[in-house]
Amino acid sequence: MPPLLLRPHATLSHAEALQVAQQAPEFLRKNPASYSASPLFSLFSPPENSKTWTIYENLLLACLRTGDYTTAHQCLDRLVIRFGVNDERIQALQGLVKEAEATDNSELENVLKEYEAILANDNTNVPISKRRIALLRAMGRTAEASEALVQFLDFATTDAEAWIELSDLYLSQGLYAQAIYAQEEALVIAPNAWNLHARLGEMLFMAAESGSDGHPQAHLAESLKRFCRSIELCDDYLRGYYGLKRVTDKLLDKDSRPKKPSESDDVVLPETSTIEQLNEAATKKLGEIVRKYDAKDPLWQGYDSGEVAAARACLSESSQKIVR
């Protein structure tokens, strides 16, 4: 695993982000404060390293996250000097700093107007488009964010992250059919992403629970397939096993079974014995993960504590049902 300064910022915990931010003053001190476009400067300066600029950006994000705006501006200034104010990524980072420093909605509206002015001149500016969408969502303007994402995907159809974000936006509005469609589009781009399969399984399970479209069994059948595919691709994926446990519990629950064998000829569920075997396998694996995580086994500490707690609660609930 790369050192903290080079790791993608989104993967850092709050504690790790604080560690990165605390390294910013020392890193700024050790690296030159300015760069020149003169060819003579390049002759007498050390070779440029792309990792340096990755570190600057990560330091900037960490400082914003921890509220150290002064140091964040210093990191941004170095990036602006090197890449210029017209660079698309630099424009997005400048906007991000303004968003972080905004104290009310009116200031955020001003940042939004700046984004829209940039996009009026170049509507294919990807970093600014994404910042605008993120800001709209942060301001609670979910419908506008969804519309902006749809427009963005018109010219960036292979952006899996954008499809995932759109799926999440639809899901937050209770639009299960649209959310499932967007997630399936993301899977077309990344078919071996086990986390995306599990997420789609979760959406299908929620759609079945809501009964919004009158086809819960069809959703449960597809959800079961997605969770199975997820753990096939990653045999230690907790969310995959947790989802498999939940959906098989639901299918084995007599009260939740349909009165008819199936809602349509297209819905084909596995035999009950197969569902029971899948349920047992999921229960066994979840028990192993929880047990080794609680025992502080160093090879099993990469799981999210909240997800482990949810698995522990699920196993406890199953045990209580068996005892009763």
C-alpha positions as CSV (number, residue, x, y, z in Angstrom):
1,M,0.0,0.0,0.0
2,P,1.4,3.5,-0.9
3,P,2.2,5.9,1.9
4,L,-0.5,8.1,3.3
5,L,0.6,11.1,1.2
6,L,0.1,9.2,-2.0
7,R,-3.0,7.4,-1.2
8,P,-6.3,8.6,-2.8
9,H,-7.8,11.0,-0.3
10,A,-11.2,9.4,-0.5
11,T,-9.7,6.2,1.0
12,L,-8.4,8.0,4.1
13,S,-10.1,7.8,7.5
14,H,-10.6,11.0,9.5
15,A,-7.6,10.1,11.6
16,E,-5.4,9.5,8.6
17,A,-6.5,12.7,6.9
18,L,-5.4,14.6,10.1
19,Q,-2.0,12.9,9.9
20,V,-1.7,14.0,6.3
21,A,-2.7,17.6,7.1
22,Q,-0.1,17.7,9.9
23,Q,2.6,16.9,7.4
24,A,1.7,19.8,5.1
25,P,3.9,22.5,6.8
26,E,7.0,20.4,6.7
27,F,6.4,19.3,3.1
28,L,5.9,22.9,2.0
29,R,9.1,23.9,3.8
30,K,11.2,21.3,2.1
31,N,9.9,22.0,-1.4
32,P,10.5,25.1,-3.5
33,A,7.9,27.8,-3.2
34,S,7.9,28.9,-6.9
35,Y,8.5,27.6,-10.4
36,S,9.5,29.3,-13.5
37,A,8.7,28.8,-17.2
38,S,12.2,29.7,-18.1
39,P,14.2,26.9,-19.7
40,L,17.2,28.0,-17.7
41,F,15.3,27.3,-14.5
42,S,14.6,23.7,-15.6
43,L,18.3,23.2,-16.3
44,F,19.4,24.1,-12.8
45,S,16.5,22.6,-10.9
46,P,16.0,19.0,-9.8
47,P,13.9,16.8,-12.1
48,E,10.2,17.2,-11.7
49,N,8.4,14.3,-10.0
50,S,4.7,13.8,-10.7
51,K,4.3,12.3,-7.2
52,T,5.1,15.8,-5.8
53,W,1.9,17.2,-7.4
54,T,-0.2,14.3,-6.2
55,I,1.1,15.0,-2.7
56,Y,0.3,18.7,-3.1
57,E,-3.3,17.9,-4.1
58,N,-3.7,15.4,-1.3
59,L,-2.3,17.9,1.3
60,L,-4.8,20.5,0.0
61,L,-7.8,18.1,0.4
62,A,-6.6,17.0,3.8
63,C,-6.2,20.6,5.0
64,L,-9.6,21.5,3.8
65,R,-11.0,18.5,5.6
66,T,-9.4,19.5,8.8
67,G,-10.2,23.2,8.5
68,D,-6.6,24.4,7.9
69,Y,-7.5,26.9,5.2
70,T,-4.3,28.9,5.4
71,T,-2.1,25.8,4.5
72,A,-4.7,24.7,1.9
73,H,-4.2,28.1,0.1
74,Q,-0.4,27.6,0.2
75,C,-0.8,24.2,-1.5
76,L,-3.2,25.6,-4.0
77,D,-0.9,28.5,-4.8
78,R,1.9,26.0,-5.7
79,L,-0.4,24.1,-8.0
80,V,-1.6,27.3,-9.7
81,I,2.0,28.4,-10.3
82,R,2.8,25.1,-11.9
83,F,-0.3,24.4,-14.0
84,G,-1.9,27.8,-14.4
85,V,-5.4,29.1,-13.6
86,N,-6.9,27.8,-16.9
87,D,-6.2,24.2,-16.1
88,E,-9.5,22.3,-15.6
89,R,-8.4,20.5,-12.5
90,I,-7.0,23.6,-10.9
91,Q,-10.3,25.4,-11.6
92,A,-12.1,22.6,-9.8
93,L,-9.7,22.8,-6.8
94,Q,-10.1,26.6,-6.6
95,G,-13.9,26.1,-6.5
96,L,-13.5,23.4,-3.9
97,V,-11.6,25.8,-1.6
98,K,-14.3,28.4,-2.1
99,E,-17.0,25.9,-1.2
100,A,-15.1,24.9,2.0
101,E,-14.7,28.5,3.1
102,A,-18.3,29.5,2.3
103,T,-20.3,30.4,5.4
104,D,-23.8,30.5,4.0
105,N,-25.9,29.6,1.0
106,S,-25.5,32.9,-0.7
107,E,-21.7,32.3,-0.9
108,L,-22.3,28.8,-2.2
109,E,-24.7,30.3,-4.8
110,N,-21.9,32.6,-6.0
111,V,-19.6,29.6,-6.4
112,L,-22.3,27.8,-8.3
113,K,-22.6,30.8,-10.7
114,E,-18.9,30.7,-11.3
115,Y,-19.1,27.0,-12.2
116,E,-22.0,27.8,-14.6
117,A,-20.1,30.6,-16.2
118,I,-17.1,28.3,-16.9
119,L,-19.5,25.7,-18.3
120,A,-21.2,28.3,-20.5
121,N,-17.8,28.6,-22.3
122,D,-17.0,24.9,-22.2
123,N,-19.7,22.5,-21.3
124,T,-17.3,19.5,-21.6
125,N,-15.2,20.7,-18.6
126,V,-15.4,17.4,-16.6
127,P,-13.9,18.6,-13.2
128,I,-16.1,21.7,-13.1
129,S,-19.2,19.7,-14.2
130,K,-18.6,17.2,-11.3
131,R,-18.0,20.0,-8.8
132,R,-21.3,21.7,-9.9
133,I,-23.2,18.4,-9.5
134,A,-21.6,17.8,-6.1
135,L,-22.4,21.3,-4.9
136,L,-26.1,21.0,-6.1
137,R,-26.4,17.8,-4.1
138,A,-24.8,19.3,-1.0
139,M,-27.2,22.2,-1.2
140,G,-30.1,19.8,-1.2
141,R,-31.1,20.4,-4.8
142,T,-31.3,16.7,-5.6
143,A,-33.5,16.9,-8.6
144,E,-31.2,19.5,-10.2
145,A,-28.2,17.4,-9.4
146,S,-29.8,14.4,-11.1
147,E,-30.7,16.5,-14.2
148,A,-27.1,17.8,-14.3
149,L,-25.7,14.3,-14.1
150,V,-27.9,13.1,-16.9
151,Q,-26.6,15.9,-19.1
152,F,-23.1,15.1,-18.1
153,L,-23.5,11.5,-19.0
154,D,-24.6,12.5,-22.5
155,F,-21.0,13.2,-23.3
156,A,-19.3,11.0,-20.7
157,T,-21.2,7.8,-21.2
158,T,-18.3,5.6,-20.0
159,D,-17.8,7.3,-16.6
160,A,-18.7,4.6,-14.2
161,E,-18.4,6.9,-11.1
162,A,-21.0,9.2,-12.7
163,W,-23.5,6.4,-13.2
164,I,-22.9,5.3,-9.6
165,E,-23.6,8.8,-8.4
166,L,-26.7,9.0,-10.5
167,S,-27.9,5.7,-9.1
168,D,-27.4,7.0,-5.6
169,L,-29.2,10.2,-6.3
170,Y,-32.2,8.3,-7.7
171,L,-32.1,5.9,-4.7
172,S,-32.2,8.9,-2.3
173,Q,-35.5,10.0,-4.0
174,G,-37.0,6.5,-3.7
175,L,-36.8,6.0,-7.5
176,Y,-35.8,2.3,-7.4
177,A,-36.3,1.5,-11.1
178,Q,-34.1,4.4,-12.2
179,A,-31.5,3.7,-9.5
180,I,-31.2,0.0,-10.6
181,Y,-30.9,1.0,-14.3
182,A,-28.1,3.5,-13.5
183,Q,-26.3,0.9,-11.4
184,E,-26.5,-1.7,-14.2
185,E,-25.0,0.9,-16.6
186,A,-22.0,1.2,-14.2
187,L,-21.7,-2.6,-14.2
188,V,-21.6,-2.7,-18.0
189,I,-18.4,-0.5,-17.7
190,A,-16.9,-2.4,-14.7
191,P,-18.4,-5.9,-14.9
192,N,-16.0,-7.5,-12.4
193,A,-16.5,-4.9,-9.6
194,W,-17.8,-7.0,-6.8
195,N,-18.8,-4.0,-4.7
196,L,-21.0,-2.8,-7.6
197,H,-22.7,-6.2,-7.8
198,A,-23.4,-6.1,-4.1
199,R,-24.7,-2.6,-4.2
200,L,-27.1,-3.5,-7.0
201,G,-28.2,-6.5,-4.9
202,E,-28.9,-4.1,-2.1
203,M,-31.0,-1.8,-4.3
204,L,-33.0,-4.8,-5.6
205,F,-33.6,-6.0,-2.1
206,M,-34.8,-2.5,-1.0
207,A,-37.1,-2.4,-4.1
208,A,-38.5,-5.8,-3.1
209,E,-39.0,-4.6,0.5
210,S,-40.8,-1.4,-0.7
211,G,-43.1,-3.4,-3.0
212,S,-43.4,-0.2,-5.1
213,D,-43.8,-1.9,-8.5
214,G,-45.6,-5.1,-7.4
215,H,-42.7,-7.5,-8.3
216,P,-40.9,-8.3,-5.1
217,Q,-40.1,-11.9,-6.0
218,A,-38.5,-10.8,-9.2
219,H,-36.3,-8.3,-7.4
220,L,-35.4,-10.9,-4.7
221,A,-34.4,-13.4,-7.4
222,E,-32.1,-10.9,-9.1
223,S,-30.8,-9.7,-5.8
224,L,-29.8,-13.2,-4.9
225,K,-27.9,-13.5,-8.2
226,R,-26.0,-10.3,-7.6
227,F,-24.9,-11.1,-4.1
228,C,-23.7,-14.5,-5.3
229,R,-21.8,-12.9,-8.1
230,S,-20.2,-10.4,-5.6
231,I,-18.8,-13.1,-3.4
232,E,-17.8,-15.2,-6.4
233,L,-15.5,-12.3,-7.4
234,C,-14.3,-11.6,-3.8
235,D,-14.7,-14.4,-1.4
236,D,-14.1,-12.3,1.7
237,Y,-16.4,-9.4,0.8
238,L,-18.5,-8.7,4.0
239,R,-21.3,-6.7,2.3
240,G,-21.7,-9.5,-0.3
241,Y,-22.2,-12.1,2.5
242,Y,-24.3,-9.8,4.6
243,G,-26.6,-9.2,1.6
244,L,-26.8,-12.9,0.8
245,K,-27.7,-13.6,4.4
246,R,-30.5,-11.0,4.3
247,V,-32.0,-12.1,1.0
248,T,-31.9,-15.8,1.7
249,D,-33.5,-15.1,5.2
250,K,-36.3,-13.3,3.3
251,L,-36.8,-16.1,0.8
252,L,-36.9,-18.7,3.5
253,D,-39.3,-16.7,5.7
254,K,-42.7,-18.5,5.3
255,D,-44.6,-15.2,5.9
256,S,-42.8,-13.5,3.0
257,R,-43.4,-16.2,0.4
258,P,-45.8,-15.5,-2.4
259,K,-49.1,-17.3,-2.6
260,K,-48.3,-18.4,-6.1
261,P,-45.1,-20.2,-7.1
262,S,-44.0,-17.1,-9.0
263,E,-45.3,-13.7,-10.1
264,S,-44.4,-14.4,-13.8
265,D,-42.9,-17.1,-15.9
266,D,-39.7,-15.1,-16.0
267,V,-39.1,-15.4,-12.2
268,V,-37.2,-18.5,-11.4
269,L,-35.9,-19.0,-7.9
270,P,-33.5,-21.8,-6.9
271,E,-34.8,-24.8,-5.0
272,T,-35.4,-24.3,-1.3
273,S,-32.5,-26.6,-0.4
274,T,-30.2,-24.5,-2.5
275,I,-31.3,-21.3,-0.8
276,E,-30.8,-23.0,2.6
277,Q,-27.2,-23.9,1.6
278,L,-26.5,-20.4,0.5
279,N,-27.9,-19.1,3.8
280,E,-25.7,-21.5,5.8
281,A,-22.6,-20.5,3.8
282,A,-23.3,-16.8,4.4
283,T,-23.9,-17.3,8.1
284,K,-20.7,-19.3,8.4
285,K,-18.6,-16.7,6.6
286,L,-20.1,-13.8,8.5
287,G,-19.4,-15.6,11.8
288,E,-15.8,-16.1,10.7
289,I,-15.3,-12.5,9.8
290,V,-16.9,-11.2,13.0
291,R,-15.0,-13.7,15.2
292,K,-11.6,-12.9,13.7
293,Y,-12.2,-9.2,13.6
294,D,-13.1,-9.2,17.3
295,A,-10.1,-11.3,18.1
296,K,-7.9,-8.6,16.5
297,D,-6.5,-10.9,13.9
298,P,-4.2,-8.6,11.9
299,L,-5.2,-10.2,8.6
300,W,-8.9,-9.4,9.3
301,Q,-8.8,-5.8,10.4
302,G,-9.5,-4.1,7.1
303,Y,-13.3,-4.2,7.5
304,D,-15.4,-1.2,8.4
305,S,-16.3,-1.3,12.1
306,G,-19.9,-0.3,11.3
307,E,-20.3,-3.1,8.7
308,V,-18.9,-5.6,11.2
309,A,-21.4,-4.4,13.8
310,A,-24.3,-4.8,11.3
311,A,-23.1,-8.4,10.6
312,R,-22.9,-9.1,14.3
313,A,-26.4,-7.9,14.9
314,C,-27.7,-9.9,11.9
315,L,-26.2,-13.1,13.3
316,S,-27.6,-12.3,16.8
317,E,-31.0,-11.8,15.3
318,S,-30.8,-15.2,13.5
319,S,-29.7,-17.0,16.6
320,Q,-32.6,-15.6,18.6
321,K,-35.1,-16.8,15.9
322,I,-33.5,-20.3,16.0
323,V,-33.8,-20.4,19.8
324,R,-37.4,-19.4,19.7
